[in-house]
Amino acid sequence: MANIYLDTNKVVDLLVRNPELSGTLSGHHICLSPLSAHILFYTEKFPVPTPSINKSLMTMKFVSFDDRILQKAINGPTKDLEDNIQLHSAVEADCDIFLTSDKKLLKMDYFGKVKISSSI
């Protein structure tokens, strides 16, 4: 069982575009940032509440987005603040894998001890 951090694009995949992804995540601890929930509701124009999305999100562990993560994120490692918030959140949650489809992040291969991958 691994601690798996979902980048926002993977949250959208899991809950909107590709629900079959849940099969590969079964048995793992799933982590994400509250920022991802915000982006999900905003981009998909979900009303609040959306019971099916709420139920799914509540099965995941949210990593607190606080001033410590923000202070780290504004200094890198990428030029994209949202990506940096996600990466530092994965480290904070002691995740094993950072799951993303972001090609720039995938090129990093690792951030600290967190493996960056497009699949498990």
N, CA, C and O of each residue as an XYZ file, in Angstrom:
480
protein
N       0.846     -1.179      0.000
C       0.000      0.000      0.000
C       0.887      1.237      0.000
O       1.761      1.388      0.853
N       0.654      2.113     -0.960
C       1.468      3.323     -1.099
C       0.648      4.561     -0.756
O      -0.582      4.550     -0.824
N       1.351      5.625     -0.387
C       0.731      6.944     -0.263
C       0.859      7.598     -1.627
O       1.966      7.846     -2.106
N      -0.275      7.874     -2.249
C      -0.284      8.413     -3.596
C      -0.910      9.797     -3.581
O      -2.024      9.989     -3.095
N      -0.173     10.756     -4.123
C      -0.655     12.129     -4.219
C      -1.195     12.347     -5.627
O      -0.515     12.041     -6.606
N      -2.403     12.869     -5.732
C      -3.003     13.154     -7.032
C      -2.850     14.624     -7.380
O      -3.326     15.500     -6.658
N      -2.179     14.884     -8.496
C      -2.160     16.227     -9.061
C      -3.579     16.534     -9.521
O      -4.372     15.615     -9.728
N      -3.907     17.789     -9.681
C      -5.272     18.167    -10.042
C      -5.751     17.477    -11.303
O      -6.906     17.057    -11.368
N      -4.892     17.346    -12.315
C      -5.338     16.700    -13.549
C      -5.750     15.253    -13.305
O      -6.643     14.750    -13.987
N      -5.127     14.578    -12.356
C      -5.506     13.201    -12.025
C      -6.780     13.157    -11.180
O      -7.539     12.192    -11.260
N      -7.021     14.191    -10.374
C      -8.282     14.280     -9.639
C      -9.431     14.402    -10.632
O     -10.451     13.727    -10.494
N      -9.264     15.259    -11.627
C     -10.292     15.427    -12.664
C     -10.466     14.124    -13.438
O     -11.595     13.721    -13.721
N      -9.367     13.463    -13.782
C      -9.472     12.158    -14.455
C     -10.304     11.198    -13.619
O     -11.266     10.606    -14.110
N      -9.931     11.048    -12.361
C     -10.577     10.088    -11.478
C     -12.069     10.360    -11.308
O     -12.881      9.435    -11.347
N     -12.427     11.621    -11.121
C     -13.809     11.950    -10.777
C     -14.679     12.363    -11.953
O     -15.899     12.448    -11.812
N     -14.073     12.626    -13.126
C     -14.866     13.104    -14.260
C     -14.569     12.317    -15.538
O     -15.455     11.671    -16.098
N     -13.326     12.378    -15.988
C     -12.986     11.866    -17.318
C     -12.748     10.367    -17.376
O     -13.062      9.733    -18.384
N     -12.199      9.788    -16.315
C     -11.783      8.388    -16.360
C     -11.983      7.711    -14.999
O     -11.008      7.376    -14.326
N     -13.244      7.510    -14.591
C     -13.498      6.910    -13.279
C     -12.885      5.515    -13.106
O     -12.714      5.052    -11.978
N     -12.557      4.848    -14.207
C     -11.923      3.529    -14.123
C     -10.578      3.601    -13.401
O     -10.080      2.588    -12.911
N     -10.000      4.776    -13.337
C      -8.741      4.978    -12.625
C      -8.849      4.526    -11.170
O      -7.849      4.149    -10.559
N     -10.053      4.563    -10.620
C     -10.235      4.183     -9.217
C      -9.777      2.748     -8.962
O      -9.329      2.434     -7.860
N      -9.881      1.878     -9.958
C      -9.437      0.502     -9.796
C      -7.953      0.392     -9.519
O      -7.531     -0.450     -8.726
N      -7.152      1.233    -10.164
C      -5.704      1.184     -9.954
C      -5.298      1.839     -8.632
O      -4.199      1.606     -8.128
N      -6.188      2.654     -8.078
C      -5.883      3.344     -6.827
C      -6.384      2.595     -5.596
O      -6.028      2.928     -4.466
N      -7.201      1.595     -5.826
C      -7.792      0.831     -4.728
C      -6.707      0.237     -3.836
O      -5.726     -0.330     -4.316
N      -6.905      0.377     -2.532
C      -5.956     -0.166     -1.565
C      -4.829      0.778     -1.198
O      -4.039      0.478     -0.303
N      -4.740      1.922     -1.879
C      -3.697      2.905     -1.580
C      -4.302      4.066     -0.806
O      -5.509      4.301     -0.860
N      -3.451      4.790     -0.085
C      -3.874      6.022      0.580
C      -3.760      7.149     -0.447
O      -2.687      7.380     -1.005
N      -4.853      7.838     -0.692
C      -4.887      8.896     -1.705
C      -4.891     10.253     -1.018
O      -5.706     10.521     -0.135
N      -3.960     11.103     -1.443
C      -3.804     12.440     -0.872
C      -3.975     13.487     -1.965
O      -3.688     13.233     -3.135
N      -4.441     14.654     -1.574
C      -4.542     15.780     -2.489
C      -4.614     17.078     -1.711
O      -4.799     17.084     -0.494
N      -4.468     18.163     -2.426
C      -4.560     19.494     -1.837
C      -5.993     20.000     -1.927
O      -6.693     19.681     -2.888
N      -6.450     20.785     -0.944
C      -7.750     21.438     -1.073
C      -7.814     22.295     -2.335
O      -8.890     22.525     -2.886
N      -6.657     22.763     -2.784
C      -6.575     23.539     -4.022
C      -7.129     22.731     -5.195
O      -7.769     23.295     -6.082
N      -6.894     21.431     -5.209
C      -7.397     20.583     -6.286
C      -8.920     20.510     -6.274
O      -9.551     20.505     -7.330
N      -9.511     20.453     -5.080
C     -10.978     20.438     -4.988
C     -11.543     21.746     -5.532
O     -12.534     21.749     -6.262
N     -10.914     22.839     -5.177
C     -11.349     24.144     -5.686
C     -11.281     24.176     -7.215
O     -12.242     24.571     -7.875
N     -10.155     23.764     -7.765
C      -9.977     23.780     -9.227
C     -10.988     22.844     -9.894
O     -11.554     23.188    -10.932
N     -11.219     21.665     -9.309
C     -12.192     20.716     -9.849
C     -13.583     21.343     -9.938
O     -14.212     21.306    -10.996
N     -14.058     21.908     -8.850
C     -15.392     22.506     -8.849
C     -15.470     23.692     -9.808
O     -16.479     23.881    -10.487
N     -14.414     24.481     -9.861
C     -14.399     25.662    -10.724
C     -14.365     25.283    -12.201
O     -15.176     25.780    -12.982
N     -13.450     24.420    -12.591
C     -13.291     24.097    -14.018
C     -14.449     23.266    -14.555
O     -14.843     23.419    -15.711
N     -14.989     22.393    -13.723
C     -16.092     21.536    -14.172
C     -17.461     22.169    -13.916
O     -18.499     21.609    -14.271
N     -17.436     23.350    -13.291
C     -18.657     24.094    -12.993
C     -19.675     23.271    -12.184
O     -20.880     23.341    -12.426
N     -19.163     22.495    -11.224
C     -20.022     21.717    -10.348
C     -20.693     22.640     -9.347
O     -20.036     23.508     -8.772
N     -22.001     22.466     -9.128
C     -22.648     23.224     -8.057
C     -22.260     22.639     -6.706
O     -21.836     21.488     -6.607
N     -22.410     23.444     -5.684
C     -22.167     22.975     -4.325
C     -23.520     22.854     -3.642
O     -24.269     23.829     -3.601
N     -23.848     21.710     -3.116
C     -23.073     20.467     -3.124
C     -23.300     19.658     -4.405
O     -24.319     19.807     -5.079
N     -22.354     18.822     -4.715
C     -22.502     17.780     -5.726
C     -22.227     16.479     -4.975
O     -21.073     16.074     -4.830
N     -23.292     15.823     -4.496
C     -23.131     14.695     -3.577
C     -22.155     13.604     -4.034
O     -21.381     13.107     -3.217
N     -22.169     13.226     -5.289
C     -21.267     12.147     -5.726
C     -19.802     12.585     -5.648
O     -18.938     11.797     -5.265
N     -19.527     13.829     -6.007
C     -18.153     14.345     -5.928
C     -17.752     14.525     -4.466
O     -16.642     14.166     -4.073
N     -18.653     15.078     -3.669
C     -18.372     15.257     -2.240
C     -18.026     13.924     -1.588
O     -17.063     13.835     -0.826
N     -18.810     12.887     -1.884
C     -18.589     11.559     -1.293
C     -17.209     11.033     -1.682
O     -16.478     10.518     -0.836
N     -16.855     11.161     -2.948
C     -15.544     10.690     -3.408
C     -14.409     11.462     -2.745
O     -13.436     10.861     -2.291
N     -14.524     12.782     -2.687
C     -13.464     13.595     -2.084
C     -13.258     13.258     -0.616
O     -12.133     13.303     -0.118
N     -14.335     12.921      0.077
C     -14.220     12.662      1.511
C     -13.554     11.317      1.813
O     -13.289     11.013      2.976
N     -13.280     10.513      0.793
C     -12.541      9.269      1.011
C     -11.033      9.501      0.925
O     -10.250      8.586      1.180
N     -10.626     10.712      0.570
C      -9.217     11.039      0.365
C      -8.694     11.884      1.528
O      -9.460     12.510      2.261
N      -7.385     11.883      1.671
C      -6.748     12.689      2.720
C      -6.341     14.031      2.117
O      -5.635     14.080      1.110
N      -6.788     15.107      2.734
C      -6.403     16.445      2.285
C      -5.177     16.914      3.055
O      -5.117     16.818      4.281
N      -4.211     17.418      2.315
C      -2.996     17.965      2.904
C      -3.249     19.446      3.145
O      -3.604     20.179      2.222
N      -3.069     19.878      4.363
C      -3.339     21.282      4.680
C      -2.488     22.213      3.821
O      -1.274     22.047      3.708
N      -3.147     23.182      3.228
C      -2.443     24.206      2.456
C      -2.268     25.393      3.384
O      -3.206     26.146      3.645
N      -1.054     25.543      3.873
C      -0.793     26.589      4.855
C       0.359     27.483      4.402
O       0.893     27.337      3.303
N       0.722     28.405      5.282
C       1.766     29.360      4.921
C       3.131     28.701      4.716
O       3.946     29.208      3.945
N       3.391     27.584      5.391
C       4.677     26.891      5.190
C       4.784     26.342      3.762
O       5.819     26.478      3.109
N       3.712     25.728      3.295
C       3.730     25.206      1.925
C       3.809     26.357      0.937
O       4.536     26.269     -0.052
N       3.083     27.421      1.182
C       3.134     28.571      0.283
C       4.532     29.172      0.234
O       5.027     29.499     -0.845
N       5.168     29.321      1.380
C       6.525     29.890      1.400
C       7.504     29.041      0.606
O       8.370     29.578     -0.084
N       7.378     27.741      0.695
C       8.235     26.860     -0.106
C       7.876     26.973     -1.589
O       8.759     27.049     -2.443
N       6.575     26.983     -1.890
C       6.107     26.973     -3.277
C       6.498     28.236     -4.042
O       6.768     28.168     -5.241
N       6.533     29.381     -3.372
C       6.873     30.614     -4.092
C       8.359     30.675     -4.459
O       8.800     31.576     -5.173
N       9.116     29.701     -3.956
C      10.543     29.638     -4.275
C      10.903     28.485     -5.209
O      12.086     28.260     -5.467
N       9.930     27.761     -5.716
C      10.237     26.708     -6.678
C       9.687     25.373     -6.266
O       8.979     25.267     -5.264
N       9.997     24.381     -7.006
C      11.103     24.238     -7.950
C      10.783     24.641     -9.397
O      11.694     24.767    -10.216
N       9.496     24.846     -9.719
C       9.140     25.223    -11.090
C       8.733     26.687    -11.120
O       8.728     27.360    -10.089
N       8.396     27.172    -12.289
C       7.915     28.551    -12.424
C       6.403     28.651    -12.243
O       5.844     29.746    -12.294
N       5.741     27.517    -12.033
C       4.284     27.455    -11.902
C       3.915     27.277    -10.426
O       4.193     26.231     -9.839
N       3.293     28.288     -9.829
C       2.970     28.249     -8.411
C       2.078     27.067     -8.060
O       2.319     26.395     -7.058
N       1.059     26.801     -8.857
C       0.142     25.696     -8.551
C       0.888     24.370     -8.551
O       0.663     23.543     -7.667
N       1.769     24.146     -9.520
C       2.571     22.921     -9.535
C       3.431     22.824     -8.285
O       3.543     21.754     -7.688
N       4.034     23.925     -7.891
C       4.891     23.930     -6.697
C       4.095     23.612     -5.435
O       4.569     22.882     -4.564
N       2.899     24.155     -5.339
C       2.041     23.859     -4.189
C       1.756     22.361     -4.145
O       1.821     21.741     -3.083
N       1.441     21.785     -5.301
C       1.146     20.356     -5.359
C       2.370     19.533     -4.954
O       2.253     18.606     -4.152
N       3.528     19.860     -5.495
C       4.745     19.104     -5.187
C       5.100     19.176     -3.703
O       5.398     18.156     -3.083
N       5.068     20.369     -3.142
C       5.400     20.520     -1.724
C       4.347     19.855     -0.836
O       4.671     19.360      0.244
N       3.105     19.843     -1.280
C       2.057     19.149     -0.523
C       2.307     17.650     -0.502
O       2.093     16.997      0.519
N       2.758     17.101     -1.625
C       3.065     15.659     -1.691
C       4.196     15.299     -0.729
O       4.147     14.266     -0.061
N       5.202     16.149     -0.664
C       6.308     15.922      0.272
C       5.792     16.015      1.701
O       6.126     15.176      2.537
N       4.987     17.020      1.984
C       4.427     17.215      3.323
C       3.631     15.995      3.774
O       3.664     15.626      4.948
N       2.916     15.368      2.838
C       2.081     14.203      3.156
C       2.880     12.901      3.170
O       2.317     11.825      3.370
N       4.190     13.002      2.956
C       5.066     11.827      2.945
C       4.600     10.790      1.922
O       4.527      9.595      2.207
N       4.285     11.288      0.719
C       3.795     10.408     -0.333
C       4.942      9.689     -1.035
O       6.073     10.172     -1.088
N       4.612      8.534     -1.563
C       5.567      7.734     -2.322
C       5.551      8.095     -3.799
O       6.588      8.119     -4.462
N       4.350      8.376     -4.301
C       4.155      8.644     -5.731
C       3.330      9.909     -5.904
O       2.337     10.122     -5.208
N       3.756     10.741     -6.839
C       3.020     11.937     -7.255
C       2.454     11.600     -8.632
O       3.201     11.529     -9.608
N       1.155     11.393     -8.719
C       0.523     10.974     -9.954
C       0.049     12.191    -10.737
O      -0.748     12.987    -10.239
N       0.546     12.334    -11.975
C       0.226     13.492    -12.802
C       0.273     13.120    -14.273
O       0.847     12.097    -14.646
N      -0.327     13.948    -15.096
C      -0.158     13.806    -16.550
C       0.545     15.044    -17.116
O       0.613     15.226    -18.331
N       1.064     15.888    -16.226
C       1.779     17.097    -16.626
C       3.174     16.719    -17.140
O       4.022     16.255    -16.378
N       3.395     16.922    -18.428
C       4.649     16.508    -19.065
C       5.884     17.174    -18.444
O       6.933     16.543    -18.317
N       5.755     18.447    -18.060
C       6.896     19.135    -17.434
C       7.251     18.506    -16.095
O       8.427     18.318    -15.784
N       6.251     18.185    -15.315
C       6.516     17.572    -14.018
C       7.054     16.155    -14.181
O       7.928     15.734    -13.424
N       6.546     15.427    -15.150
C       7.020     14.058    -15.379
C       8.510     14.032    -15.714
O       9.200     13.069    -15.380
N       9.008     15.076    -16.366
C      10.432     15.151    -16.701
C      11.304     15.251    -15.453
O      12.486     14.909    -15.498
N      10.739     15.714    -14.349
C      11.504     15.843    -13.104
C      11.836     14.464    -12.524
O      12.861     14.308    -11.860
N      11.008     13.495    -12.758
C      11.164     12.119    -12.283
C      10.963     11.983    -10.765
O      10.210     11.117    -10.321
N      11.619     12.818     -9.981
C      11.464     12.816     -8.526
C      11.417     14.250     -8.028
O      11.978     15.161     -8.637
N      10.729     14.427     -6.897
C      10.817     15.663     -6.134
C      11.054     15.215     -4.701
O      10.160     14.669     -4.055
N      12.257     15.449     -4.213
C      12.652     14.855     -2.942
C      12.633     13.352     -3.112
O      13.220     12.827     -4.058
N      11.962     12.646     -2.202
C      11.859     11.194     -2.310
C      10.590     10.758     -3.038
O      10.343      9.561     -3.182
N       9.788     11.710     -3.495
C       8.516     11.396     -4.145
C       8.738     11.123     -5.637
O       9.242     11.977     -6.367
N       8.361      9.942     -6.069
C       8.448      9.553     -7.478
C       7.315     10.237     -8.241
O       6.155     10.153     -7.837
N       7.644     10.910     -9.333
C       6.637     11.568    -10.176
C       6.363     10.631    -11.347
O       7.273     10.245    -12.080
N       5.096     10.275    -11.506
C       4.738      9.262    -12.492
C       3.357      9.540    -13.085
O       2.536     10.233    -12.485
N       3.120      8.988    -14.271
C       1.811      9.115    -14.905
C       0.904      7.929    -14.556
O      -0.297      7.957    -14.825
N       1.495      6.885    -13.952
C       0.710      5.722    -13.558
C       1.365      5.047    -12.361
O       2.508      5.340    -12.010
N       0.628      4.149    -11.750
C       1.148      3.427    -10.582
C       1.951      2.226    -11.075
O       2.486      1.468    -10.266
